[in-house]
Amino acid sequence: MITFYNADHVHHQGKLEMFRGEFVPCFEVAARAERVLEELRRRQLGAIEEPVSFDDSVLHRVHAPRYVDFLRGAWDEWVALNPAHRDRDALPSVWPVRQHRSDLLPENFAARMGLFSFDVGTPLTNGTWRAARGGAACALSAVERIRSGARSAFALTRPPGHHAGQDFFGGYCFLNNAALAAQALRDGGAERVAVLDIDYHHGNGTQSIFYERADVFFASIHGDPRTEYPFYLGYAEEVGLEAGRGFNLNIPLPRGTVFPAWRAALADALRAIGDFHADALVVSLGVDTFEADPISGFRLRSEDYLRVGEDIAHARLPTVLVLEGGYAVEEIGVNVLNVLEGFEACSS
């Protein structure tokens, strides 16, 4: 399996996030990707390459231009407010809520940051744009490899992406790599693309991007949004809207779910993807379903991820896998590589 590695991810290193009423060191750290890279090299699963370059206009296929413009210049604006900001990450402090206007773009930086975000746990840093853009390049490079005939490709990057919507960031995510990959597959000729999200947290950004479309099927297995982040999307009754009705599948599961029940949900999701007759598959590969993850609640074990990879491979689809969550840093490399190795074992 070819891996595209985003070396620029190290430029995004948030200092603090809000968690349960206090500022704590960020759970989303550079070591996450480094551990996966180390395990990739140890197991020698395949070539590791740099992503190809692309024009920012490609991002507009998924993200609103004004949002992309904001991300590109946000750090410079933050520092321009006060030179002391160079030593502090930017975090939102105000948000438009129900019955507040969001169609007008405020001139005030704090107002625009709130307009384009949904939580106070996603610090924007000096290197955020560089890192996020590098992640998008990895996803797009993986698609190009699939279009050239490869069976699979892996985008190894951070920050993750599946919480980022058309015009908002949050949940550690700024650009939606899985959505960009799905759209690139469509633009490259695939008539139907499925996105399978197996992160513990619902991919609210990906769902919102494709919710009214019939050409991209979104399936997500995640913690019940009644108790689990991001709370406001991910319910089973959310099945799509207008042309997209019937093309969105949410399978929320209770905290404490163990692998047999989780695997049954995966079988349901893969069955629905099969019924959709997808031409290609994008996997939002989160391993925060692991039993020791510090901010999640499922109970999968490292050996279970081999079975996860095998099950996904049985879909027999050209597959782009994109790294999402997983915050048990010491185990993330083993868990991710077990998915990839299981996939490869059933793809040969």
C-alpha positions as CSV (number, residue, x, y, z in Angstrom):
1,M,0.0,0.0,0.0
2,I,1.3,3.4,-1.0
3,T,1.4,6.0,1.8
4,F,1.5,9.7,1.3
5,Y,3.0,11.4,4.3
6,N,2.4,15.0,5.3
7,A,5.8,16.1,6.8
8,D,4.3,19.6,7.3
9,H,2.0,18.3,10.0
10,V,4.7,19.2,12.6
11,H,4.1,22.9,12.0
12,H,0.6,22.6,13.7
13,Q,1.2,22.1,17.4
14,G,-1.5,23.5,19.6
15,K,-0.6,24.4,23.1
16,L,-4.0,24.2,25.0
17,E,-7.6,23.3,24.5
18,M,-10.7,23.6,26.6
19,F,-11.7,20.2,28.1
20,R,-14.3,19.8,30.8
21,G,-14.1,23.4,32.0
22,E,-10.4,23.9,32.0
23,F,-7.5,24.5,29.6
24,V,-5.4,21.3,29.2
25,P,-2.5,20.3,26.9
26,C,-3.9,19.3,23.5
27,F,-4.7,15.7,22.9
28,E,-4.1,16.1,19.2
29,V,-0.3,16.1,19.0
30,A,2.4,15.7,16.4
31,A,3.5,12.4,18.0
32,R,0.3,10.8,16.7
33,A,1.5,10.9,13.1
34,E,5.1,10.1,14.0
35,R,4.1,6.9,15.8
36,V,2.2,5.7,12.7
37,L,5.2,6.6,10.5
38,E,7.6,4.7,12.7
39,E,5.3,1.6,12.6
40,L,5.0,1.9,8.8
41,R,8.7,1.9,8.5
42,R,9.1,-1.0,10.9
43,R,6.6,-3.2,9.1
44,Q,7.6,-2.1,5.6
45,L,4.1,-2.2,4.3
46,G,4.9,-0.2,1.2
47,A,6.4,2.9,-0.2
48,I,6.1,6.2,1.6
49,E,6.0,9.3,-0.6
50,E,5.6,13.0,-0.5
51,P,2.3,14.4,-1.7
52,V,2.0,16.3,-5.0
53,S,1.3,20.0,-5.1
54,F,-2.1,21.4,-6.1
55,D,-3.8,24.7,-6.6
56,D,-6.0,26.1,-3.7
57,S,-8.9,26.3,-6.1
58,V,-9.3,22.5,-5.6
59,L,-10.3,23.2,-2.0
60,H,-13.3,25.2,-3.3
61,R,-14.8,21.9,-4.6
62,V,-15.6,21.2,-0.9
63,H,-15.0,24.3,1.1
64,A,-16.4,27.8,0.7
65,P,-13.9,30.3,-0.8
66,R,-14.4,32.8,2.0
67,Y,-13.6,30.1,4.5
68,V,-10.4,29.0,2.7
69,D,-9.4,32.7,2.5
70,F,-9.9,33.0,6.2
71,L,-7.8,30.0,7.1
72,R,-5.0,31.1,4.8
73,G,-4.6,34.5,6.4
74,A,-5.9,33.9,9.9
75,W,-2.5,33.7,11.7
76,D,-1.3,36.9,10.2
77,E,-4.5,38.6,11.2
78,W,-4.2,37.2,14.7
79,V,-0.6,38.6,15.1
80,A,-1.5,41.9,13.6
81,L,-4.0,42.5,16.4
82,N,-1.2,42.2,18.9
83,P,2.5,41.2,18.3
84,A,2.3,39.3,21.6
85,H,-0.1,36.8,19.9
86,R,2.9,35.2,18.3
87,D,3.3,33.2,21.5
88,R,-0.4,32.4,21.9
89,D,-2.6,30.2,19.8
90,A,-5.9,31.7,18.5
91,L,-9.1,30.3,20.0
92,P,-12.6,31.4,19.2
93,S,-14.6,33.3,21.8
94,V,-17.9,34.2,20.2
95,W,-20.3,32.2,17.9
96,P,-23.4,33.0,15.9
97,V,-26.2,30.7,17.1
98,R,-29.8,30.2,16.2
99,Q,-31.5,33.3,14.8
100,H,-28.1,35.1,14.5
101,R,-27.0,36.1,11.0
102,S,-24.2,34.2,9.3
103,D,-24.6,35.5,5.8
104,L,-22.5,38.6,6.4
105,L,-18.8,38.5,6.8
106,P,-17.7,40.6,9.8
107,E,-14.6,42.7,9.7
108,N,-13.7,41.9,13.3
109,F,-11.3,38.9,13.5
110,A,-12.8,37.4,16.6
111,A,-16.2,37.5,15.0
112,R,-15.0,35.9,11.8
113,M,-13.2,33.2,13.8
114,G,-16.4,32.4,15.6
115,L,-18.3,32.4,12.4
116,F,-16.1,29.7,11.0
117,S,-15.7,27.5,14.1
118,F,-17.9,25.5,16.5
119,D,-15.8,24.8,19.5
120,V,-13.0,26.1,21.8
121,G,-10.9,22.9,21.6
122,T,-9.3,23.6,18.2
123,P,-6.4,26.0,18.5
124,L,-5.3,27.8,15.3
125,T,-1.5,28.1,15.3
126,N,1.2,29.6,13.2
127,G,1.5,26.4,11.2
128,T,-2.1,25.3,11.0
129,W,-2.7,26.4,7.4
130,R,0.6,24.8,6.2
131,A,-0.2,21.5,8.0
132,A,-3.9,21.4,6.9
133,R,-3.0,22.1,3.3
134,G,-0.4,19.4,3.4
135,G,-3.0,17.0,4.6
136,A,-5.3,17.9,1.7
137,A,-2.4,17.3,-0.7
138,C,-2.0,13.8,0.8
139,A,-5.6,13.0,0.3
140,L,-5.6,14.3,-3.3
141,S,-2.4,12.4,-4.1
142,A,-3.9,9.2,-2.8
143,V,-6.8,9.7,-5.2
144,E,-4.5,10.2,-8.1
145,R,-2.8,7.0,-7.3
146,I,-6.2,5.2,-7.2
147,R,-7.1,6.7,-10.5
148,S,-3.8,5.4,-11.9
149,G,-4.9,1.9,-11.1
150,A,-3.7,1.3,-7.5
151,R,-6.0,-0.8,-5.3
152,S,-5.5,1.4,-2.2
153,A,-3.6,4.4,-0.8
154,F,-3.2,5.8,2.7
155,A,-3.0,9.6,3.6
156,L,-0.9,9.8,6.7
157,T,-1.6,13.3,8.1
158,R,-2.7,15.5,10.9
159,P,-4.6,17.6,11.9
160,P,-7.6,15.3,11.1
161,G,-10.4,16.5,8.9
162,H,-13.8,14.9,9.3
163,H,-15.3,17.5,11.6
164,A,-14.5,20.3,9.2
165,G,-17.5,21.4,7.1
166,Q,-17.9,23.5,4.1
167,D,-17.3,26.7,6.1
168,F,-16.4,25.7,9.6
169,F,-13.6,24.1,11.7
170,G,-13.7,22.3,15.0
171,G,-12.9,18.9,16.6
172,Y,-9.2,19.5,15.7
173,C,-10.1,19.7,12.0
174,F,-9.7,22.5,9.5
175,L,-9.8,21.0,6.0
176,N,-11.9,17.9,5.3
177,N,-9.5,15.4,3.8
178,A,-12.0,12.6,3.3
179,A,-14.5,14.9,1.6
180,L,-11.8,16.3,-0.6
181,A,-10.8,12.8,-1.6
182,A,-14.4,11.8,-2.3
183,Q,-15.0,14.9,-4.4
184,A,-11.8,14.3,-6.3
185,L,-12.8,10.7,-7.1
186,R,-16.1,12.1,-8.4
187,D,-14.4,14.7,-10.5
188,G,-12.1,12.0,-11.8
189,G,-14.9,9.9,-13.2
190,A,-16.3,7.8,-10.4
191,E,-20.1,8.0,-10.6
192,R,-20.7,6.9,-7.0
193,V,-18.4,7.2,-4.1
194,A,-18.9,6.0,-0.5
195,V,-17.3,7.5,2.6
196,L,-17.0,5.1,5.6
197,D,-16.2,6.9,8.9
198,I,-15.1,4.6,11.7
199,D,-13.8,7.3,14.0
200,Y,-15.3,7.2,17.5
201,H,-16.7,10.7,16.9
202,H,-19.3,11.4,14.2
203,G,-18.0,13.0,11.1
204,N,-20.4,15.9,11.2
205,G,-18.4,17.9,8.7
206,T,-18.4,15.1,6.1
207,Q,-22.1,14.5,6.6
208,S,-23.0,18.2,6.2
209,I,-21.0,18.5,3.0
210,F,-22.8,15.6,1.2
211,Y,-26.1,15.5,3.0
212,E,-28.2,16.7,0.0
213,R,-26.3,14.6,-2.6
214,A,-27.1,11.2,-4.1
215,D,-23.7,10.6,-5.6
216,V,-21.8,10.3,-2.3
217,F,-23.0,7.8,0.3
218,F,-21.9,8.6,3.9
219,A,-21.9,5.9,6.6
220,S,-20.6,6.5,10.1
221,I,-20.2,4.3,13.2
222,H,-19.7,6.4,16.3
223,G,-20.5,7.2,19.9
224,D,-24.1,8.1,20.6
225,P,-24.4,11.9,20.1
226,R,-26.8,12.2,23.0
227,T,-23.7,11.9,25.2
228,E,-20.7,12.0,22.8
229,Y,-19.0,14.8,20.9
230,P,-19.8,16.5,18.5
231,F,-23.4,16.1,19.9
232,Y,-25.5,18.0,17.4
233,L,-25.3,15.5,14.4
234,G,-25.0,11.8,14.1
235,Y,-28.5,10.5,15.0
236,A,-29.9,7.5,13.2
237,E,-32.9,9.4,11.8
238,E,-30.5,11.6,9.8
239,V,-30.8,9.9,6.4
240,G,-30.1,12.7,4.0
241,L,-32.2,15.6,2.5
242,E,-33.8,16.3,-0.9
243,A,-31.7,14.4,-3.5
244,G,-29.6,13.0,-0.7
245,R,-32.4,11.3,1.1
246,G,-31.4,7.7,1.7
247,F,-27.7,8.3,1.2
248,N,-26.7,9.0,4.7
249,L,-26.4,6.2,7.3
250,N,-25.6,6.9,11.0
251,I,-25.0,4.0,13.4
252,P,-24.6,5.5,16.9
253,L,-23.5,3.0,19.6
254,P,-23.4,3.4,23.4
255,R,-20.3,4.1,25.4
256,G,-18.6,0.8,26.4
257,T,-19.4,-1.0,23.1
258,V,-17.1,-4.0,22.6
259,F,-15.8,-5.3,19.3
260,P,-18.5,-8.0,18.4
261,A,-21.2,-5.3,18.5
262,W,-19.1,-2.8,16.8
263,R,-18.1,-5.3,14.1
264,A,-21.8,-6.0,13.5
265,A,-22.4,-2.3,12.9
266,L,-19.5,-2.3,10.4
267,A,-21.1,-5.2,8.6
268,D,-24.3,-3.2,8.3
269,A,-22.5,-0.1,7.0
270,L,-20.6,-2.2,4.4
271,R,-23.8,-3.9,3.4
272,A,-25.4,-0.5,2.7
273,I,-22.3,0.6,0.8
274,G,-22.6,-2.5,-1.3
275,D,-26.2,-1.8,-2.0
276,F,-25.2,1.7,-3.1
277,H,-22.9,0.1,-5.8
278,A,-20.1,2.5,-5.1
279,D,-17.2,2.8,-7.6
280,A,-14.7,3.8,-4.9
281,L,-14.4,4.0,-1.1
282,V,-12.9,6.6,1.2
283,V,-12.3,5.5,4.8
284,S,-12.1,8.1,7.6
285,L,-9.7,6.0,9.6
286,G,-10.0,6.9,13.3
287,V,-8.7,4.5,15.9
288,D,-10.0,6.4,18.9
289,T,-12.4,3.4,19.2
290,F,-9.4,1.8,21.1
291,E,-10.1,0.7,24.7
292,A,-7.4,3.0,26.2
293,D,-8.2,6.2,24.2
294,P,-8.3,9.1,26.7
295,I,-11.3,11.0,25.2
296,S,-13.4,8.2,23.8
297,G,-15.5,5.3,25.0
298,F,-15.5,2.1,22.9
299,R,-13.5,-1.0,23.9
300,L,-11.7,-2.3,20.7
301,R,-8.4,-3.9,21.3
302,S,-5.3,-3.7,19.1
303,E,-5.8,-7.2,17.5
304,D,-9.4,-6.2,16.6
305,Y,-8.1,-3.7,14.0
306,L,-6.7,-6.5,11.9
307,R,-10.3,-7.7,11.5
308,V,-11.5,-4.2,10.7
309,G,-9.0,-4.0,7.8
310,E,-10.1,-7.4,6.6
311,D,-13.7,-6.5,6.7
312,I,-13.2,-3.3,4.8
313,A,-11.1,-5.0,2.2
314,H,-14.0,-7.4,1.5
315,A,-15.9,-4.5,-0.1
316,R,-13.5,-5.0,-3.0
317,L,-13.4,-1.3,-3.9
318,P,-10.5,1.0,-4.8
319,T,-9.9,2.6,-1.4
320,V,-8.4,5.8,0.0
321,L,-7.8,5.6,3.7
322,V,-7.3,8.9,5.6
323,L,-6.0,9.2,9.1
324,E,-8.5,10.8,11.5
325,G,-8.5,10.4,15.3
326,G,-6.8,8.2,17.8
327,Y,-5.3,9.8,21.0
328,A,-3.7,6.8,22.8
329,V,-0.4,8.0,21.3
330,E,1.8,5.0,22.3
331,E,-0.6,2.5,20.6
332,I,-1.8,4.5,17.6
333,G,0.9,3.2,15.3
334,V,0.1,-0.5,16.0
335,N,-3.6,0.1,15.7
336,V,-3.5,2.0,12.4
337,L,-1.0,-0.5,10.9
338,N,-3.1,-3.4,12.0
339,V,-6.0,-1.9,9.9
340,L,-3.8,-1.4,6.9
341,E,-2.1,-4.8,7.3
342,G,-5.5,-6.5,7.6
343,F,-6.7,-4.7,4.5
344,E,-3.7,-5.7,2.5
345,A,-3.9,-9.3,3.6
346,C,-7.4,-9.6,2.1
347,S,-6.6,-7.5,-1.0
348,S,-3.8,-9.6,-2.5
